[in-house]
Amino acid sequence: MLTRLAIAGYRSLRSINVELSPLNVVCGANGVGKSSLYRAIRLLAEIAQGGAIRALAREGGLDSTLWAGPETFSREVRSGAHPVQGLRRQEPVALKLGFASDLWGYAVDLGLPIKDDRTLFGRDPDDHRNRR
């Protein structure tokens, strides 16, 4: 049985990490991300079975699966005083999906580099987690 589900950067789901039980019910108002949650689980299952390219193509490509909102929310945005507005991204854009059970787990991190025309090094693969 799966015990945990983690999704970050998928469509309207900025970041979610939930503990699962034998029966899980997802409910909520329109537009809160129920369908995105279902679609992310389906995408994760297809990717885990070796169908990453096909699954992403069905989603409309990696760009269409990624969180399009801002990296951070100011206090004014969180309180509703200002609307949500996008800014130039400072961090790499990534879709992260994973699940775990008592015996094993699986995680995938798909993303795009920050576009930086000042140097060609910006096009190199970058594992930002291993920086010291």
C-alpha positions in Angstrom: 0.0 0.0 0.0 1.2 3.5 -0.8 1.8 5.6 2.4 2.8 9.0 1.0 2.3 11.1 -2.1 4.4 14.2 -2.9 3.7 16.6 -5.8 5.4 19.9 -6.5 5.1 22.2 -9.4 2.3 20.4 -11.3 -0.3 22.7 -12.9 -2.3 24.3 -10.0 -0.5 22.3 -7.3 2.4 24.3 -6.0 3.5 21.8 -3.4 1.6 19.0 -1.6 3.0 16.2 0.5 0.3 13.9 2.1 0.2 10.8 4.1 -2.1 8.2 2.6 -4.4 5.7 4.3 -6.2 2.6 2.9 -9.1 4.9 1.8 -8.6 8.6 0.8 -11.3 11.0 -0.2 -10.6 14.2 -2.1 -13.2 16.9 -2.0 -13.4 20.6 -2.3 -14.8 23.6 -4.2 -14.4 24.1 -7.9 -10.9 25.2 -8.9 -9.0 24.0 -5.8 -6.9 21.4 -7.6 -8.9 18.1 -7.3 -8.5 17.3 -11.0 -4.8 18.4 -10.9 -4.2 15.9 -8.1 -5.8 13.1 -10.0 -3.9 13.9 -13.2 -0.6 14.2 -11.3 -1.2 10.7 -9.8 -2.0 9.3 -13.3 1.1 11.0 -14.7 3.3 9.7 -11.9 2.0 6.1 -12.5 2.7 6.3 -16.2 6.2 7.7 -15.7 7.0 5.0 -13.1 6.1 2.4 -15.6 8.6 3.8 -18.1 6.2 6.0 -20.2 7.6 9.5 -19.3 7.8 10.8 -22.9 4.4 9.4 -23.9 2.7 10.6 -20.7 4.2 14.1 -21.0 3.2 14.3 -24.7 -0.4 13.5 -23.7 -0.3 16.3 -21.1 0.7 18.7 -23.9 4.4 18.7 -23.1 6.4 19.5 -20.1 5.7 23.2 -20.3 1.9 22.6 -20.0 2.4 20.5 -16.8 4.5 23.0 -14.8 3.3 25.4 -12.1 2.9 28.8 -13.7 2.5 30.9 -10.6 5.2 32.9 -8.8 8.0 31.3 -6.8 7.0 33.1 -3.6 3.9 34.9 -2.3 4.3 38.2 -0.4 2.3 38.8 2.7 0.0 41.2 0.8 -0.8 38.5 -1.8 -1.5 35.9 0.9 -3.8 38.3 2.6 -5.6 39.1 -0.6 -4.6 42.8 -0.7 -2.7 42.4 -3.9 -3.3 40.0 -6.9 -1.0 37.2 -7.7 1.5 38.3 -10.4 4.3 36.4 -12.0 7.9 37.7 -12.0 11.1 36.6 -13.7 12.0 33.3 -12.2 15.2 33.0 -10.2 15.2 29.3 -9.6 14.9 26.4 -12.1 11.4 25.4 -13.0 10.6 21.8 -12.0 7.9 19.2 -11.8 8.5 16.8 -8.9 6.4 13.7 -8.3 6.9 10.9 -5.9 5.3 8.2 -3.8 6.4 5.9 -1.0 5.2 2.7 0.6 6.5 0.8 3.7 9.0 -1.1 1.4 10.0 1.3 -1.3 9.5 4.7 -2.9 9.8 6.4 -6.3 10.5 10.0 -7.2 11.1 11.9 -10.4 12.2 15.5 -11.0 11.7 17.0 -14.4 12.5 20.6 -15.2 13.7 23.4 -17.3 16.8 25.5 -16.7 16.6 29.3 -16.2 17.1 31.0 -19.5 20.3 33.2 -19.3 21.5 34.6 -22.6 24.6 36.1 -21.0 26.5 32.8 -21.1 26.2 29.4 -22.8 26.9 27.7 -19.5 23.2 28.3 -18.6 22.3 25.6 -21.1 24.4 23.0 -19.3 22.7 20.4 -17.0 22.7 21.6 -13.4 22.2 19.6 -10.3 21.6 22.5 -7.9 21.1 20.1 -4.9 24.8 19.1 -4.8 26.2 22.6 -4.5 28.2 23.3 -1.4 
